[in-house]
């Protein structure tokens, strides 16, 4: 049974940090898949590309079975007694199994993610040990310089052109929207060349994440072969050519970009322009086109605050076009964290963030929304979207759903919405003067009911 997910509450934001002898810092990872279409906005946007379609076929957040076997076999012990023999044996297994350089690179990425843990202890102490591949493999820990050096050495042995790239990354110790205008390198990753095309890989961010002062392994392929238009939102290399963009960005232009992860582009096929900090008069809207089976959601906090701001956002969906509406209750700056959810996911995943600087307050409020909201028409609230509802007033409740039942529950009374035959459910009703609780529920094909929206009353 799928878990119930509250889109207005916190959703597993994992941060990953990295340091080196160059004081390198890293951050968040998320999930990723498929190639992307061009956006109509001026933001950098992934595009359909045959070369990347092949590369992306090796993503999917699943470790290679052969590399798992090596990690759990006697071969792993060679790391401590004979590092070069270990590398040779791993390379032999890779070459006997892999069907392409993409798969070879992916297997090298996987053995590193499986074998090496992020060295959180030395990172926080500022006592970074040697980061050469031999030391990293024998020790089993590294910061980003060590992850990058080790991946490069595996690629060298496998005959895949690879280099280490240094640059600035939006990680632990940085805050998008409040970054220094003076450029300073703080991170390391890799660029490889396959079939004459260059691809970026960040093994550190795919290995795991920091939790407090410790490190948690959490394998992913988010940063494996991700398109340059995805990387540029969080990674700014020392040299413009390493952006791999046809039109490289200046550092000042990079600082204006919202902080987005590759899985943001899993959720949307196009998006309107927005910046890392957006000034507004209390209301703001973000327009986008969601991909099939995907949904974008958010959380809101006052910048620097710990409490979530409730009933201040609502995603209005109309076919493929969606609008994320914001109505902010105070004149202050807000942090907006974005989350992506696909139809096969139980929980949403962090995919980016930006800020709204409200110069005035807005009195408009929205209902709270829940569960697989908006994914393949599990349940989309069309009306009413204003809140609080007024007791004694008549409302038309309208929901679009592919399921076979939608109910309005007022206190303990269930009122079933009528399906017009096209998946649009409606009911006209008056909110009783003594009502205390109004919510919409949707019934799945399995017969279970899930909350869809909760309304405040006045």
Rosetta blueprint (number, residue, H / E / L):
1 X L
2 X L
3 X L
4 X L
5 X L
6 X E
7 X L
8 X L
9 X L
10 X L
11 X L
12 X L
13 X L
14 X L
15 X E
16 X L
17 X L
18 X L
19 X L
20 X L
21 X L
22 X L
23 X L
24 X L
25 X L
26 X L
27 X L
28 X L
29 X L
30 X L
31 X L
32 X L
33 X L
34 X L
35 X L
36 X L
37 X L
38 X L
39 X L
40 X L
41 X L
42 X L
43 X L
44 X L
45 X L
46 X L
47 X L
48 X L
49 X L
50 X H
51 X H
52 X H
53 X H
54 X H
55 X H
56 X H
57 X L
58 X L
59 X L
60 X L
61 X L
62 X L
63 X L
64 X L
65 X H
66 X H
67 X H
68 X H
69 X H
70 X H
71 X H
72 X L
73 X L
74 X H
75 X H
76 X H
77 X H
78 X H
79 X H
80 X H
81 X H
82 X L
83 X H
84 X H
85 X H
86 X H
87 X H
88 X H
89 X H
90 X H
91 X H
92 X H
93 X H
94 X H
95 X H
96 X H
97 X H
98 X L
99 X L
100 X L
101 X H
102 X H
103 X H
104 X H
105 X H
106 X H
107 X H
108 X H
109 X H
110 X H
111 X H
112 X H
113 X H
114 X H
115 X H
116 X L
117 X E
118 X E
119 X L
120 X H
121 X H
122 X H
123 X H
124 X H
125 X H
126 X L
127 X L
128 X L
129 X L
130 X L
131 X L
132 X L
133 X H
134 X H
135 X H
136 X H
137 X H
138 X H
139 X H
140 X L
141 X E
142 X E
143 X L
144 X H
145 X H
146 X H
147 X H
148 X H
149 X H
150 X H
151 X H
152 X H
153 X H
154 X H
155 X H
156 X H
157 X H
158 X H
159 X L
160 X L
161 X L
162 X E
163 X E
164 X E
165 X E
166 X E
167 X E
168 X E
169 X E
170 X L
171 X L
172 X L
173 X L
174 X L
175 X L
176 X L
177 X L
178 X L
179 X L
180 X L
181 X L
182 X L
183 X L
184 X L
185 X L
186 X L
187 X E
188 X E
189 X E
190 X E
191 X E
192 X E
193 X E
194 X E
195 X L
196 X L
197 X E
198 X E
199 X E
200 X E
201 X E
202 X L
203 X H
204 X H
205 X H
206 X H
207 X H
208 X E
209 X E
210 X E
211 X E
212 X L
213 X L
214 X E
215 X E
216 X E
217 X E
218 X L
219 X L
220 X L
221 X L
222 X L
223 X L
224 X E
225 X L
226 X L
227 X L
228 X H
229 X H
230 X H
231 X H
232 X L
233 X L
234 X L
235 X E
236 X E
237 X E
238 X L
239 X L
240 X H
241 X H
242 X H
243 X H
244 X L
245 X L
246 X L
247 X L
248 X L
249 X L
250 X L
251 X H
252 X H
253 X H
254 X H
255 X H
256 X H
257 X L
258 X L
259 X E
260 X E
261 X L
262 X L
263 X L
264 X H
265 X H
266 X H
267 X H
268 X E
269 X E
270 X E
271 X E
272 X L
273 X L
274 X L
275 X L
276 X L
277 X E
278 X E
279 X E
280 X E
281 X L
282 X L
283 X E
284 X E
285 X E
286 X E
287 X E
288 X E
289 X E
290 X E
291 X L
292 X L
293 X L
294 X E
295 X E
296 X E
297 X E
298 X E
299 X E
300 X E
301 X E
302 X E
303 X L
304 X L
305 X L
306 X L
307 X L
308 X E
309 X L
310 X L
311 X L
312 X L
313 X E
314 X E
315 X E
316 X E
317 X E
318 X E
319 X L
320 X L
321 X E
322 X E
323 X E
324 X E
325 X E
326 X E
327 X E
328 X L
329 X L
330 X L
331 X L
332 X L
333 X E
334 X E
335 X E
336 X E
337 X E
338 X E
339 X E
340 X E
341 X E
342 X E
343 X L
344 X L
345 X L
346 X L
347 X L
348 X L
349 X E
350 X E
351 X E
352 X E
353 X E
354 X E
355 X E
356 X E
357 X E
358 X E
359 X L
360 X L
361 X L
362 X L
363 X L
364 X L
365 X E
366 X L
367 X L
368 X E
369 X E
370 X E
371 X L
372 X L
373 X L
374 X L
375 X H
376 X H
377 X H
378 X L
379 X L
380 X E
381 X E
382 X E
383 X E
384 X L
385 X L
386 X L
387 X E
388 X L
389 X E
390 X L
391 X L
392 X L
393 X L
394 X E
395 X E
396 X E
397 X E
398 X E
399 X E
400 X E
401 X L
402 X L
403 X L
404 X L
405 X E
406 X E
407 X E
408 X E
409 X E
410 X E
411 X L
412 X L
413 X E
414 X E
415 X E
416 X E
417 X L
418 X E
419 X E
420 X L
421 X L
422 X L
423 X L
424 X E
425 X E
426 X E
427 X E
428 X E
429 X E
430 X E
431 X L
432 X L
433 X L
434 X L
435 X L
436 X L
437 X L
438 X E
439 X E
440 X E
441 X E
442 X E
443 X E
444 X L
445 X L
446 X L
447 X L
448 X L
449 X E
450 X E
451 X E
452 X E
453 X E
454 X E
455 X E
456 X L
457 X E
458 X L
